[in-house]
Amino acid sequence: LHYPLRRQRQMCIRDSEGSIDIQSIGRLMIAGLSISEAQRKFQAFVDDKLIGVEAYLSLKSYRAKQVYSLGNVKKPGLYYLNSTSTSLNGIVAAGGFGDNASLRTIEVLSSNNQRQVIDLYDFLIYGSVTSDIILKNGDRVLVGALENSVRIFGEVNRPALYEITSSDSFQDLLEFALGFSETANKKLISVKRKNGYGQYIVLNFKSDDNFDLQHGDIIEVTKSSGELTGFVSLNGAIRNPGNYQFTTNLNLADILDVSH
C-alpha cells in the first residue's frame, strides 16, 4: 500500500494482520475492506491527524494465504486465496457444496485450534454477512453433513426442504419459506411424521400453536376454501343474474330493479 504525505516519498509500511503503520501518525486496520473502503477510511484517519493533507492508497500486490477446504465440498484440498478471502470464498474455491451438505454448521478451525461456526442461513435468508469470517493463513474450513431437515409445501411463498437446528420453531421455518401465501389456511396445517415403526402419522396444528419440529417432518399448509358469506344469489331468466350483497331490509325488488 503506497501513500504520499505532503512531499514525502512513497512508503509501504504494513504488517501481516491487515493494518498499515503510518510513521508519526499511528496504525490503521484495513483488513477485510475493499480498496475504495480502505481509501475512505485512510483519508478520514489522516484528516483527523493532519491538516490539508491529501492521502491515497493503491494496491501494489497481495500475498496469497494457504487455506484448507474440507468435508462435504466438491473438491476438498489446499487452496491459495488472497488476503481478504472469507470462508465462503474458501468453499467456492473448492467447487461449492457437495450433496447433502450442511449450510448451518460450517466450521472454521484456526492453526491454534480455535473454532468458529458459521450459519449460512444468516446470509441466504436474511442477507446478513456479519457471520462470515475473513480467513487467515493455515485456517481450515470444514463443511459437515446435513443432519436435520424439514420439508414445507403448499400455501407458502417459497416451499422447499430446509435445514433446521434444535432451537428452530415453526415460526422460524415459516420465515425461511417467506411466509404464508394469501390463500393459506392458517387454522389447518398438516404434518406427516414418521414413527418408530417407519410409518407416517398425521398431526394437525394452527399457525400460532407452539409446535415443535422434528427431523423428517413433511408439513403441508392447506388452502383456504374461501367460502362466500353475506350474499344472496339470483339465477334464471333475469337480466343480471349473479351474487348480490345482503343487507338488512333487502327486498327482491331492490335487486331486480323493477322500475326498468
Accessible surface in RSA format (square Angstrom, percent):
REM  Atomic radii and reference values for relative SASA: ProtOr
REM  Chains: A
REM  Algorithm: Lee & Richards
REM  Probe-radius: 1.40
REM  Slices: 20
REM RES _ NUM      All-atoms   Total-Side   Main-Chain    Non-polar    All polar
REM                ABS   REL    ABS   REL    ABS   REL    ABS   REL    ABS   REL
RES LEU A   1    30.70  17.1  22.41  16.0   8.29  20.8  22.41  15.7   8.29  22.3
RES HIS A   2    28.69  15.7  28.69  19.9   0.00   0.0  27.29  28.1   1.40   1.6
RES TYR A   3     1.75   0.8   1.67   0.9   0.08   0.2   1.67   1.3   0.08   0.1
RES PRO A   4    32.21  23.5  31.80  29.0   0.40   1.5  31.80  26.3   0.40   2.5
RES LEU A   5     5.22   2.9   5.13   3.7   0.08   0.2   5.13   3.6   0.08   0.2
RES ARG A   6   159.92  67.1 124.15  63.3  35.77  85.2  67.01  91.6  92.92  56.3
RES ARG A   7   241.78 101.5 207.91 106.0  33.87  80.6  86.18 117.8 155.60  94.3
RES GLN A   8    94.45  52.8  78.62  57.5  15.83  37.7  36.10  76.8  58.36  44.3
RES ARG A   9   202.38  85.0 187.36  95.5  15.02  35.8  75.52 103.2 126.85  76.9
RES GLN A  10    96.24  53.8  74.68  54.6  21.55  51.3  24.51  52.2  71.73  54.4
RES MET A  11    33.51  17.4  27.21  18.0   6.30  15.0  18.07  15.4  15.44  20.5
RES CYS A  12    48.79  36.9  22.76  25.4  26.02  61.2  16.16  40.9  32.63  35.2
RES ILE A  13    47.10  26.8  41.51  30.9   5.60  13.5  44.84  32.3   2.27   6.1
RES ARG A  14   149.81  62.9 121.17  61.8  28.63  68.2  37.63  51.4 112.18  68.0
RES ASP A  15    49.83  34.9  30.03  29.9  19.80  46.8  35.77  84.2  14.06  14.0
RES SER A  16    97.36  82.3  55.40  73.9  41.96  96.7  41.27  87.9  56.10  78.6
RES GLU A  17   106.45  61.1  92.95  70.3  13.50  32.1  46.30  89.5  60.16  49.1
RES GLY A  18    24.74  30.5   0.00   N/A  24.74  30.5  23.35  64.1   1.39   3.1
RES SER A  19     3.02   2.6   1.11   1.5   1.91   4.4   0.14   0.3   2.88   4.0
RES ILE A  20     3.42   1.9   3.41   2.5   0.01   0.0   3.42   2.5   0.00   0.0
RES ASP A  21    54.87  38.4  54.11  53.9   0.76   1.8   7.92  18.6  46.95  46.8
RES ILE A  22     1.92   1.1   0.10   0.1   1.82   4.4   0.10   0.1   1.82   4.9
RES GLN A  23   111.61  62.4  99.39  72.6  12.22  29.1  36.54  77.8  75.08  56.9
RES SER A  24   129.00 109.0  69.84  93.2  59.16 136.3  54.31 115.6  74.70 104.6
RES ILE A  25    26.46  15.1   3.74   2.8  22.73  54.8   8.18   5.9  18.29  49.6
RES GLY A  26    28.05  34.6   0.00   N/A  28.05  34.6  26.77  73.5   1.28   2.9
RES ARG A  27   147.31  61.9 121.20  61.8  26.11  62.2  42.83  58.5 104.48  63.3
RES LEU A  28    11.77   6.6  10.59   7.6   1.17   3.0  11.77   8.3   0.00   0.0
RES MET A  29    93.60  48.5  88.32  58.5   5.27  12.6  85.78  72.9   7.81  10.3
RES ILE A  30    20.60  11.7  15.33  11.4   5.27  12.7  15.92  11.5   4.68  12.7
RES ALA A  31    47.12  43.3  24.50  37.8  22.63  51.5  31.62  44.5  15.50  41.1
RES GLY A  32    35.14  43.3   0.00   N/A  35.14  43.3   4.17  11.5  30.97  69.4
RES LEU A  33    58.29  32.5  45.49  32.5  12.80  32.2  46.29  32.5  12.00  32.3
RES SER A  34    55.39  46.8  41.56  55.5  13.83  31.9  49.85 106.2   5.54   7.8
RES ILE A  35    83.30  47.4  74.30  55.4   9.00  21.7  77.12  55.5   6.18  16.8
RES SER A  36    57.49  48.6  51.24  68.4   6.25  14.4  39.97  85.1  17.52  24.5
RES GLU A  37    75.21  43.2  71.36  54.0   3.85   9.2  16.96  32.8  58.25  47.6
RES ALA A  38     4.06   3.7   4.06   6.3   0.00   0.0   4.06   5.7   0.00   0.0
RES GLN A  39    46.97  26.3  46.97  34.3   0.00   0.0  34.89  74.3  12.08   9.2
RES ARG A  40   151.48  63.6 142.69  72.7   8.79  20.9  75.70 103.5  75.78  45.9
RES LYS A  41    87.87  42.9  79.92  49.0   7.95  18.9  54.86  49.4  33.01  35.2
RES PHE A  42     0.00   0.0   0.00   0.0   0.00   0.0   0.00   0.0   0.00   0.0
RES GLN A  43    42.52  23.8  42.52  31.1   0.00   0.0  32.54  69.3   9.98   7.6
RES ALA A  44    61.31  56.4  50.85  78.5  10.47  23.8  55.49  78.1   5.82  15.4
RES PHE A  45    38.61  19.3  32.52  20.1   6.09  15.9  38.13  23.1   0.48   1.4
RES VAL A  46     0.07   0.0   0.07   0.1   0.00   0.0   0.07   0.1   0.00   0.0
RES ASP A  47    80.79  56.6  61.70  61.4  19.09  45.1  26.40  62.1  54.39  54.2
RES ASP A  48   115.53  80.9  82.56  82.2  32.97  78.0  24.00  56.5  91.54  91.3
RES LYS A  49   103.69  50.6  72.83  44.7  30.86  73.5  26.83  24.1  76.87  81.9
RES LEU A  50    42.50  23.7  37.62  26.9   4.87  12.2  40.34  28.3   2.16   5.8
RES ILE A  51   164.13  93.4 147.58 109.9  16.55  39.9 150.53 108.4  13.59  36.9
RES GLY A  52    83.61 103.1   0.00   N/A  83.61 103.1  41.76 114.6  41.85  93.7
RES VAL A  53     9.47   6.2   1.19   1.1   8.28  20.0   4.37   3.8   5.10  13.8
RES GLU A  54   149.17  85.6 132.49 100.2  16.67  39.7  47.79  92.4 101.38  82.8
RES ALA A  55     1.85   1.7   0.00   0.0   1.85   4.2   0.00   0.0   1.85   4.9
RES TYR A  56    88.59  41.4  88.59  50.4   0.00   0.0  71.47  53.7  17.12  21.1
RES LEU A  57    12.67   7.1   0.00   0.0  12.67  31.8   0.00   0.0  12.67  34.1
RES SER A  58    46.02  38.9  43.15  57.6   2.87   6.6  35.10  74.7  10.92  15.3
RES LEU A  59   112.83  62.8  83.13  59.5  29.70  74.6  83.16  58.4  29.67  79.8
RES LYS A  60   155.94  76.1 122.49  75.2  33.45  79.6  82.22  74.0  73.72  78.5
RES SER A  61    87.05  73.6  64.14  85.6  22.91  52.8  41.76  88.9  45.29  63.4
RES TYR A  62   135.73  63.4 106.01  60.3  29.72  77.3  67.88  51.0  67.85  83.6
RES ARG A  63   179.78  75.5 168.63  86.0  11.14  26.5  75.79 103.6 103.99  63.0
RES ALA A  64    50.94  46.8  30.02  46.3  20.92  47.6  30.02  42.3  20.92  55.4
RES LYS A  65    17.85   8.7  17.30  10.6   0.54   1.3  14.67  13.2   3.18   3.4
RES GLN A  66    73.88  41.3  73.88  54.0   0.00   0.0   8.27  17.6  65.61  49.8
RES VAL A  67     0.32   0.2   0.32   0.3   0.00   0.0   0.32   0.3   0.00   0.0
RES TYR A  68    85.18  39.8  85.18  48.5   0.00   0.0  48.26  36.3  36.92  45.5
RES SER A  69     0.38   0.3   0.38   0.5   0.00   0.0   0.27   0.6   0.11   0.2
RES LEU A  70    60.26  33.6  60.24  43.1   0.02   0.1  60.24  42.3   0.02   0.1
RES GLY A  71    40.28  49.7   0.00   N/A  40.28  49.7  22.68  62.3  17.60  39.4
RES ASN A  72    38.76  26.7  31.51  30.4   7.26  17.5  14.04  33.8  24.73  23.9
RES VAL A  73    10.26   6.8   0.31   0.3   9.95  24.0   0.31   0.3   9.95  27.0
RES LYS A  74   139.35  68.0 108.78  66.7  30.57  72.8  60.29  54.3  79.05  84.2
RES LYS A  75   139.02  67.8 134.78  82.7   4.24  10.1  81.42  73.3  57.60  61.4
RES PRO A  76    76.52  55.8  52.72  48.1  23.80  86.5  52.92  43.7  23.61 146.7
RES GLY A  77    23.56  29.1   0.00   N/A  23.56  29.1  23.56  64.7   0.00   0.0
RES LEU A  78    68.69  38.3  43.29  31.0  25.40  63.9  43.29  30.4  25.40  68.4
RES TYR A  79    50.21  23.4  48.39  27.5   1.81   4.7  41.51  31.2   8.70  10.7
RES TYR A  80   138.31  64.6 110.80  63.0  27.51  71.6  82.64  62.1  55.67  68.6
RES LEU A  81    21.90  12.2  17.50  12.5   4.40  11.1  21.90  15.4   0.00   0.0
RES ASN A  82    61.47  42.4  56.52  54.6   4.94  11.9   5.81  14.0  55.66  53.8
RES SER A  83    58.76  49.7  47.53  63.4  11.24  25.9  31.72  67.6  27.04  37.9
RES THR A  84    64.83  46.1  56.25  57.0   8.57  20.4  34.52  46.4  30.31  45.8
RES SER A  85     6.88   5.8   5.29   7.1   1.59   3.7   1.59   3.4   5.29   7.4
RES THR A  86    28.16  20.0  28.16  28.5   0.00   0.0  24.49  32.9   3.67   5.5
RES SER A  87     0.86   0.7   0.86   1.2   0.00   0.0   0.21   0.5   0.65   0.9
RES LEU A  88    42.86  23.9  42.70  30.6   0.16   0.4  42.70  30.0   0.16   0.4
RES ASN A  89    66.68  46.0  63.83  61.7   2.85   6.9   7.70  18.5  58.99  57.0
RES GLY A  90     0.07   0.1   0.00   N/A   0.07   0.1   0.07   0.2   0.00   0.0
RES ILE A  91     3.88   2.2   3.88   2.9   0.00   0.0   3.88   2.8   0.00   0.0
RES VAL A  92   110.32  72.6  99.82  90.4  10.50  25.3 100.88  87.6   9.44  25.6
RES ALA A  93    36.93  34.0  10.78  16.6  26.15  59.5  21.88  30.8  15.05  39.9
RES ALA A  94     0.00   0.0   0.00   0.0   0.00   0.0   0.00   0.0   0.00   0.0
RES GLY A  95    34.76  42.9   0.00   N/A  34.76  42.9  23.23  63.7  11.53  25.8
RES GLY A  96    18.79  23.2   0.00   N/A  18.79  23.2  18.65  51.2   0.13   0.3
RES PHE A  97    53.68  26.9  41.92  26.0  11.76  30.6  41.92  25.4  11.76  33.7
RES GLY A  98    16.01  19.7   0.00   N/A  16.01  19.7   8.95  24.6   7.06  15.8
RES ASP A  99   130.42  91.4 112.77 112.2  17.64  41.7  33.81  79.6  96.61  96.3
RES ASN A 100   110.57  76.3  95.70  92.5  14.87  35.8  21.86  52.6  88.71  85.7
RES ALA A 101    12.63  11.6   1.25   1.9  11.37  25.9   1.25   1.8  11.37  30.1
RES SER A 102     0.59   0.5   0.59   0.8   0.00   0.0   0.47   1.0   0.13   0.2
RES LEU A 103    44.08  24.6  44.08  31.5   0.00   0.0  44.08  31.0   0.00   0.0
RES ARG A 104    21.21   8.9  16.58   8.5   4.63  11.0   0.35   0.5  20.86  12.6
RES THR A 105    67.39  47.9  64.53  65.4   2.86   6.8  53.27  71.6  14.12  21.3
RES ILE A 106     0.80   0.5   0.80   0.6   0.00   0.0   0.80   0.6   0.00   0.0
RES GLU A 107    36.65  21.0  36.65  27.7   0.00   0.0   1.08   2.1  35.57  29.0
RES VAL A 108     4.12   2.7   2.97   2.7   1.15   2.8   2.97   2.6   1.15   3.1
RES LEU A 109    38.62  21.5  38.62  27.6   0.00   0.0  38.62  27.1   0.00   0.0
RES SER A 110    22.62  19.1  22.44  30.0   0.17   0.4  22.44  47.8   0.17   0.2
RES SER A 111    91.29  77.1  59.95  80.0  31.34  72.2  34.52  73.5  56.77  79.5
RES ASN A 112   100.65  69.4  73.15  70.7  27.50  66.2  41.82 100.6  58.83  56.9
RES ASN A 113   114.73  79.1  93.64  90.5  21.08  50.8  25.73  61.9  89.00  86.0
RES GLN A 114   121.28  67.8 114.14  83.4   7.14  17.0  35.70  76.0  85.58  64.9
RES ARG A 115   146.79  61.6 117.17  59.7  29.62  70.5  40.30  55.1 106.49  64.5
RES GLN A 116    97.32  54.4  92.13  67.3   5.20  12.4  30.30  64.5  67.03  50.8
RES VAL A 117    68.68  45.2  38.63  35.0  30.05  72.4  38.63  33.6  30.05  81.5
RES ILE A 118     2.83   1.6   2.83   2.1   0.00   0.0   2.83   2.0   0.00   0.0
RES ASP A 119    34.26  24.0  32.53  32.4   1.73   4.1  17.67  41.6  16.59  16.5
RES LEU A 120    10.49   5.8  10.00   7.2   0.48   1.2  10.49   7.4   0.00   0.0
RES TYR A 121    15.20   7.1  15.20   8.6   0.00   0.0   5.64   4.2   9.56  11.8
RES ASP A 122    47.25  33.1  47.12  46.9   0.13   0.3   6.26  14.7  40.99  40.9
RES PHE A 123    85.29  42.7  80.86  50.1   4.44  11.6  80.86  49.0   4.44  12.7
RES LEU A 124    87.90  49.0  63.07  45.1  24.83  62.4  66.41  46.6  21.50  57.8
RES ILE A 125    33.64  19.1  10.49   7.8  23.14  55.8  10.62   7.6  23.02  62.5
RES TYR A 126   118.18  55.2  84.22  47.9  33.96  88.4  81.66  61.4  36.52  45.0
RES GLY A 127    53.92  66.5   0.00   N/A  53.92  66.5  27.03  74.2  26.89  60.2
RES SER A 128    38.41  32.5  30.46  40.7   7.95  18.3  31.32  66.7   7.09   9.9
RES VAL A 129    97.32  64.0  87.63  79.3   9.68  23.3  89.16  77.5   8.16  22.1
RES THR A 130   125.11  89.0  91.76  93.0  33.35  79.5  81.92 110.0  43.19  65.3
RES SER A 131    34.98  29.6  20.88  27.9  14.10  32.5  27.30  58.1   7.69  10.8
RES ASP A 132    36.11  25.3  18.34  18.3  17.77  42.0  10.48  24.7  25.63  25.6
RES ILE A 133    27.23  15.5  24.31  18.1   2.92   7.0  27.23  19.6   0.00   0.0
RES ILE A 134    69.10  39.3  57.67  43.0  11.43  27.6  57.67  41.5  11.43  31.0
RES LEU A 135     1.67   0.9   0.00   0.0   1.67   4.2   0.00   0.0   1.67   4.5
RES LYS A 136   132.41  64.6 129.56  79.5   2.85   6.8  81.93  73.7  50.49  53.8
RES ASN A 137    99.14  68.4  83.08  80.3  16.06  38.7  28.67  69.0  70.47  68.1
RES GLY A 138    23.03  28.4   0.00   N/A  23.03  28.4  17.68  48.5   5.35  12.0
RES ASP A 139     6.66   4.7   6.66   6.6   0.00   0.0   0.00   0.0   6.66   6.6
RES ARG A 140    65.78  27.6  65.78  33.5   0.00   0.0  24.49  33.5  41.29  25.0
RES VAL A 141     0.51   0.3   0.32   0.3   0.19   0.5   0.32   0.3   0.19   0.5
RES LEU A 142    58.73  32.7  58.44  41.8   0.29   0.7  58.44  41.0   0.29   0.8
RES VAL A 143     2.18   1.4   0.13   0.1   2.05   5.0   0.13   0.1   2.05   5.6
RES GLY A 144    28.46  35.1   0.00   N/A  28.46  35.1  27.68  76.0   0.77   1.7
RES ALA A 145    62.02  57.0  50.69  78.2  11.33  25.8  50.69  71.4  11.33  30.0
RES LEU A 146    48.70  27.1  27.01  19.3  21.69  54.5  27.01  19.0  21.69  58.4
RES GLU A 147   131.55  75.5 116.61  88.2  14.94  35.6  40.22  77.8  91.33  74.6
RES ASN A 148    59.07  40.7  57.92  56.0   1.15   2.8   4.35  10.5  54.72  52.9
RES SER A 149    10.62   9.0  10.20  13.6   0.42   1.0   0.21   0.4  10.41  14.6
RES VAL A 150     0.34   0.2   0.00   0.0   0.34   0.8   0.34   0.3   0.00   0.0
RES ARG A 151   109.13  45.8 108.62  55.4   0.51   1.2  25.89  35.4  83.23  50.4
RES ILE A 152     0.26   0.1   0.00   0.0   0.26   0.6   0.00   0.0   0.26   0.7
RES PHE A 153    81.31  40.7  81.31  50.4   0.00   0.0  81.31  49.3   0.00   0.0
RES GLY A 154    33.98  41.9   0.00   N/A  33.98  41.9  17.49  48.0  16.49  36.9
RES GLU A 155    37.90  21.8  36.84  27.9   1.05   2.5   2.00   3.9  35.90  29.3
RES VAL A 156     9.21   6.1   0.00   0.0   9.21  22.2   0.00   0.0   9.21  25.0
RES ASN A 157    87.95  60.7  55.53  53.7  32.43  78.1  19.24  46.3  68.71  66.4
RES ARG A 158    84.43  35.5  83.07  42.3   1.36   3.2  46.34  63.3  38.09  23.1
RES PRO A 159    69.35  50.5  51.27  46.7  18.08  65.7  51.69  42.7  17.66 109.8
RES ALA A 160    36.88  33.9  27.47  42.4   9.42  21.4  36.21  51.0   0.67   1.8
RES LEU A 161    82.04  45.7  59.23  42.4  22.81  57.3  59.23  41.6  22.81  61.4
RES TYR A 162    12.80   6.0  12.80   7.3   0.00   0.0  12.67   9.5   0.14   0.2
RES GLU A 163    15.86   9.1  12.96   9.8   2.90   6.9   3.75   7.2  12.11   9.9
RES ILE A 164    12.32   7.0   7.45   5.6   4.87  11.7   7.45   5.4   4.87  13.2
RES THR A 165    43.81  31.2  34.89  35.4   8.92  21.3  38.12  51.2   5.69   8.6
RES SER A 166   125.78 106.3  79.62 106.3  46.16 106.3  59.67 127.1  66.11  92.6
RES SER A 167    96.62  81.6  65.97  88.0  30.66  70.6  52.90 112.6  43.72  61.3
RES ASP A 168    20.87  14.6   9.51   9.5  11.36  26.9   0.14   0.3  20.73  20.7
RES SER A 169    41.99  35.5  39.44  52.6   2.55   5.9  34.11  72.6   7.88  11.0
RES PHE A 170     2.55   1.3   1.98   1.2   0.57   1.5   1.98   1.2   0.57   1.6
RES GLN A 171    86.16  48.2  84.91  62.1   1.25   3.0  53.55 114.0  32.61  24.7
RES ASP A 172    42.47  29.7  42.42  42.2   0.05   0.1   2.56   6.0  39.91  39.8
RES LEU A 173     0.07   0.0   0.04   0.0   0.03   0.1   0.07   0.0   0.00   0.0
RES LEU A 174    19.36  10.8  19.36  13.9   0.00   0.0  19.36  13.6   0.00   0.0
RES GLU A 175    90.63  52.0  81.15  61.4   9.48  22.6  35.57  68.8  55.06  45.0
RES PHE A 176     4.12   2.1   4.12   2.6   0.00   0.0   4.12   2.5   0.00   0.0
RES ALA A 177     0.00   0.0   0.00   0.0   0.00   0.0   0.00   0.0   0.00   0.0
RES LEU A 178    94.86  52.8  75.52  54.0  19.34  48.6  82.88  58.2  11.97  32.2
RES GLY A 179    20.59  25.4   0.00   N/A  20.59  25.4  19.84  54.4   0.75   1.7
RES PHE A 180    36.40  18.2  16.31  10.1  20.08  52.3  16.31   9.9  20.08  57.5
RES SER A 181    25.72  21.7  19.53  26.1   6.18  14.2  21.86  46.5   3.86   5.4
RES GLU A 182   176.11 101.1 129.53  98.0  46.57 110.9  58.94 114.0 117.17  95.7
RES THR A 183    49.35  35.1  45.25  45.9   4.10   9.8  45.17  60.7   4.18   6.3
RES ALA A 184    13.41  12.3   0.06   0.1  13.34  30.4   0.06   0.1  13.34  35.3
RES ASN A 185    39.80  27.4  37.65  36.4   2.15   5.2   2.91   7.0  36.90  35.7
RES LYS A 186   109.30  53.3 104.86  64.3   4.43  10.6  48.17  43.4  61.12  65.1
RES LYS A 187   157.86  77.0 146.38  89.8  11.48  27.3  89.06  80.2  68.80  73.3
RES LEU A 188    78.62  43.8  78.59  56.2   0.03   0.1  78.62  55.2   0.00   0.0
RES ILE A 189     0.00   0.0   0.00   0.0   0.00   0.0   0.00   0.0   0.00   0.0
RES SER A 190    23.47  19.8  22.92  30.6   0.55   1.3  11.63  24.8  11.84  16.6
RES VAL A 191     0.07   0.0   0.00   0.0   0.07   0.2   0.07   0.1   0.00   0.0
RES LYS A 192    91.12  44.5  90.99  55.8   0.13   0.3  42.51  38.3  48.61  51.8
RES ARG A 193    32.91  13.8  32.73  16.7   0.17   0.4  13.75  18.8  19.15  11.6
RES LYS A 194   119.45  58.3  97.70  59.9  21.75  51.8  44.84  40.4  74.61  79.5
RES ASN A 195    45.80  31.6  29.38  28.4  16.42  39.5  26.20  63.1  19.59  18.9
RES GLY A 196    85.91 105.9   0.00   N/A  85.91 105.9  42.12 115.6  43.79  98.1
RES TYR A 197   192.92  90.1 160.76  91.5  32.16  83.7 120.48  90.5  72.44  89.3
RES GLY A 198    46.74  57.6   0.00   N/A  46.74  57.6  22.50  61.7  24.25  54.3
RES GLN A 199   111.00  62.1 106.13  77.6   4.87  11.6  34.76  74.0  76.24  57.8
RES TYR A 200   103.37  48.3  74.58  42.4  28.79  74.9  51.10  38.4  52.27  64.4
RES ILE A 201    74.08  42.2  69.59  51.8   4.49  10.8  74.08  53.3   0.00   0.0
RES VAL A 202    98.19  64.6  71.30  64.5  26.89  64.8  71.30  62.0  26.89  72.9
RES LEU A 203    58.29  32.5  55.23  39.5   3.06   7.7  58.29  40.9   0.00   0.0
RES ASN A 204    89.48  61.7  58.48  56.5  31.00  74.6  21.27  51.2  68.21  65.9
RES PHE A 205    13.80   6.9   5.94   3.7   7.85  20.4  13.45   8.2   0.35   1.0
RES LYS A 206   107.68  52.5 107.68  66.1   0.00   0.0  52.14  46.9  55.55  59.2
RES SER A 207    18.89  16.0  18.53  24.7   0.36   0.8   3.56   7.6  15.33  21.5
RES ASP A 208   123.85  86.8  90.50  90.1  33.36  78.9  44.42 104.5  79.43  79.2
RES ASP A 209    63.34  44.4  52.41  52.2  10.93  25.8  18.15  42.7  45.19  45.1
RES ASN A 210   144.27  99.5 111.06 107.3  33.21  80.0  40.24  96.9 104.03 100.6
RES PHE A 211    28.77  14.4  22.66  14.0   6.11  15.9  25.97  15.7   2.80   8.0
RES ASP A 212   106.60  74.7  99.75  99.3   6.85  16.2  32.02  75.4  74.58  74.4
RES LEU A 213    22.82  12.7   0.91   0.7  21.91  55.1   0.91   0.6  21.91  59.0
RES GLN A 214    92.33  51.6  88.19  64.5   4.13   9.8  25.62  54.5  66.71  50.6
RES HIS A 215   110.58  60.4  84.43  58.7  26.14  66.9  57.70  59.5  52.88  61.5
RES GLY A 216    35.77  44.1   0.00   N/A  35.77  44.1  30.04  82.4   5.73  12.8
RES ASP A 217     1.21   0.9   0.26   0.3   0.95   2.3   0.00   0.0   1.21   1.2
RES ILE A 218    43.04  24.5  41.49  30.9   1.55   3.7  41.49  29.9   1.55   4.2
RES ILE A 219     0.00   0.0   0.00   0.0   0.00   0.0   0.00   0.0   0.00   0.0
RES GLU A 220    67.58  38.8  67.58  51.1   0.00   0.0   4.32   8.4  63.26  51.6
RES VAL A 221     1.15   0.8   0.00   0.0   1.15   2.8   0.00   0.0   1.15   3.1
RES THR A 222    30.86  22.0  27.05  27.4   3.82   9.1  30.84  41.4   0.03   0.0
RES LYS A 223   135.60  66.2 114.43  70.2  21.17  50.4  57.04  51.3  78.56  83.7
RES SER A 224    50.06  42.3  40.39  53.9   9.67  22.3  14.87  31.7  35.19  49.3
RES SER A 225   111.38  94.1  68.20  91.0  43.18  99.5  57.41 122.2  53.97  75.6
RES GLY A 226    55.17  68.0   0.00   N/A  55.17  68.0  36.58 100.4  18.59  41.6
RES GLU A 227   146.40  84.0 114.08  86.3  32.31  76.9  42.28  81.8 104.12  85.0
RES LEU A 228   115.88  64.5 101.12  72.3  14.76  37.1 102.41  71.9  13.47  36.2
RES THR A 229   113.01  80.4  86.27  87.5  26.73  63.7  58.25  78.2  54.76  82.8
RES GLY A 230    52.04  64.2   0.00   N/A  52.04  64.2  33.92  93.1  18.11  40.6
RES PHE A 231    78.27  39.2  57.92  35.9  20.35  53.0  57.92  35.1  20.35  58.2
RES VAL A 232    45.76  30.1  41.25  37.3   4.51  10.9  45.76  39.8   0.00   0.0
RES SER A 233    58.16  49.1  31.20  41.6  26.96  62.1  22.00  46.8  36.16  50.7
RES LEU A 234    33.27  18.5  32.36  23.2   0.91   2.3  33.27  23.4   0.00   0.0
RES ASN A 235   115.85  79.9  85.62  82.7  30.24  72.8  32.91  79.2  82.95  80.2
RES GLY A 236    56.70  69.9   0.00   N/A  56.70  69.9  37.69 103.4  19.01  42.6
RES ALA A 237   116.94 107.5  67.28 103.8  49.66 113.0  82.51 116.2  34.43  91.2
RES ILE A 238    58.20  33.1  35.93  26.8  22.26  53.7  44.87  32.3  13.33  36.2
RES ARG A 239   177.41  74.5 141.06  71.9  36.35  86.5  68.16  93.2 109.24  66.2
RES ASN A 240    94.21  65.0  86.87  83.9   7.34  17.7  21.57  51.9  72.64  70.2
RES PRO A 241    73.73  53.7  51.55  47.0  22.18  80.6  51.71  42.7  22.02 136.8
RES GLY A 242    27.09  33.4   0.00   N/A  27.09  33.4  27.06  74.3   0.03   0.1
RES ASN A 243    90.02  62.1  58.79  56.8  31.22  75.2  16.68  40.1  73.34  70.9
RES TYR A 244    64.25  30.0  59.96  34.1   4.29  11.2  55.46  41.7   8.79  10.8
RES GLN A 245   139.50  78.0 119.72  87.5  19.79  47.1  39.14  83.3 100.36  76.1
RES PHE A 246   112.03  56.0  99.42  61.6  12.61  32.8  99.42  60.3  12.61  36.1
RES THR A 247    65.45  46.5  59.82  60.6   5.63  13.4  52.40  70.4  13.05  19.7
RES THR A 248   115.49  82.1  94.51  95.8  20.98  50.0  60.85  81.7  54.63  82.6
RES ASN A 249   133.69  92.2 104.73 101.2  28.96  69.7  38.66  93.0  95.03  91.9
RES LEU A 250    50.06  27.9  22.00  15.7  28.06  70.5  23.90  16.8  26.16  70.4
RES ASN A 251    88.76  61.2  85.02  82.2   3.74   9.0  15.71  37.8  73.05  70.6
RES LEU A 252   106.62  59.4  94.71  67.8  11.92  30.0  96.98  68.1   9.64  25.9
RES ALA A 253    48.18  44.3  40.74  62.9   7.44  16.9  42.19  59.4   5.99  15.9
RES ASP A 254    90.58  63.4  61.57  61.3  29.01  68.6  24.81  58.4  65.77  65.6
RES ILE A 255    29.75  16.9   9.58   7.1  20.17  48.6  14.13  10.2  15.62  42.4
RES LEU A 256    64.36  35.8  47.46  34.0  16.90  42.5  50.36  35.4  14.00  37.7
RES ASP A 257    66.06  46.3  61.72  61.4   4.34  10.3  25.02  58.9  41.04  40.9
RES VAL A 258   107.88  71.0  79.07  71.6  28.82  69.4  85.13  74.0  22.76  61.7
RES SER A 259    97.01  82.0  53.73  71.7  43.28  99.7  56.62 120.6  40.39  56.6
RES HIS A 260   159.82  87.3 107.96  75.0  51.85 132.7 109.06 112.4  50.76  59.1
END  Absolute sums over single chains surface
CHAIN  1 A    16595.7      12881.2       3714.5       8775.0       7820.7
END  Absolute sums over all chains
TOTAL         16595.7      12881.2       3714.5       8775.0       7820.7
